[in-house]
């Protein structure tokens, strides 16, 4: 299917999901987790202290299990065989790769330094400023691999482009995440614990990708696409519940700091919001300039703007600890992800007449 042809999912194409109950109200669930986590952290400090000590090489074992439950179901949706269709949408793929790997991490590092390290610094705990910036960098350094399917579906995006782009991003992420994060943390003058970073990449990218592909292959061999879809329907709620449980742990450790300075979350959200709209707009504009069909440009904008917040949370916990500013900054990314991306969906849909009326043919 060429970029100029309307999107129609062929036989064997991935199921185009609607946004489910949990996903639609994810911001509400995150807000509830904030309240529950803070309350439990206040009432049961000993429990959270015990959980914090269950570590190997600074990787918390309880959180590691929860994060695997988050990530593996999402990676099951990725068909690396779809990489063969990249050439069919090469302009859209090129735009998104440029935004994901050459713009977004660096723009976030700049925005984090300007807003958190300078403008908002007097309002934030001095000892956590570098950690906050590190969390923002981790949030932007990995493109989203799961919720993108939902966003693309909501804006009637080309499903084969979305699948091939996500598969390609996952391959790149295996090799580029650690060097990119190390570079940007170094530029931001933050000490890079390379051993922990590499362990995080293996634990939260390489091994989950391998495990998910083995399980995917087994399911497809046993019962075809219907078996995979049925399994995903069962495990997807588990994935979201694991995310919420992780957030409760995070806010259990962050509770006292949040209660002492409630502005922290609002201030951390500012550079996140700016970078989402900036990168989405840039991807959308570049797609228009290069004559990319709207059904590819719309998901390109969404893939360019969204973040793999599950990986960011995992890496922040591994690198800086459960009660770090970095972990809190990545959680703020979860808090704003759904409403902000839904607004981007609305923007690209409403601007479709403008896009197609003046886009190059």
Buried (B, 14 or more C-beta within 10 A) or exposed (E): BEBEEEBEBEEEBBBBBEBBEBBEBBBEBBEBBBEBBBBBBEEEBEEBEEBBEEBEEBBBEBBBEBBBBBBBBBBBBBBBEBBEBBEBBEBBBBBBBBBBBEBBBBBBBBBBBEBBBEEBBEEBBEEBBBBBBBBBBBBBBBBBBBBBBBBBBBBBBBBBBBBBBBBBBBBBBBEBBBEBBBBBBEEBEBEBBEEBBEBBBEBBBBBBBEBBBEBBEEBBEEEEBEBBBEBBEEBBEEBBBBBBBBBBBBBBBBBEBBEEBEEBBEBBBBBBBBBBBBBBBBBBBBBBEBEBBBBBBBBBBBBBBBBBBBBBBBBBBBBBBBBBBBBBBBBBBBBBBBEBBBEBBEBBEEBBEEBBEEBEE
